[in-house]
């Protein structure tokens, strides 16, 4: 994969590094029923480690190893309700790096757990579906040495969609509100580069199938 580029603010800003090699091994199982489905997977991902060193130089050295377990399931509850849920547990560690302050620390930006739920309700006799969802992101280290940790946060979303036809064209109209509670949260990458999460956002869209 493409090598990293040193970000602005580092001593070697805009330096482009050589390509990274990564390897992923995954095993899983999946089951389907008439009104339900479930899956489970374990995986290991190994890829090149990038970080900002104590001297403010950006480096590409060592390995980031991600060991994870992912579970997901869906169930139809009656004729109108559909429930989806998933969970991810992740152990991400810095390995094989010459910087001993990073060795065996949690990899920057990798939360140890993520959970999500999604619920749909279809109006009887009408092509209208209402939806609601929640996402929980665990605490994540901002830097490779785990000096700063970003707080966990939960986001809520709601939406609706209407399936109809405009002439002979199948049309789906959607309305969604992301981050319903206007939760303030931060996302980050190594080197103390912070990005504020998106505030409450309303979206309208239309899909036309010709």
ABEGO torsion letter per residue (X at the ends): XBBBBBBBGBAABGBBBBBBBBBBBBBBBBBBBAABBBBBBBBBBBBBBBBBBAAGBBBBBEBBBBBBBBBBBBBBBEAABBBBBBBBBBBBBBBGBABAAABGBBBBGBBABBBBBBBBBBBBGBABBBBBBBBBBBBBBABAAGABBBBBBBBBBBBBBBBBBBEABBBBBBBBBBGAAGBBBBBBBBGGBBBBBBBBBBBBBBBBBX
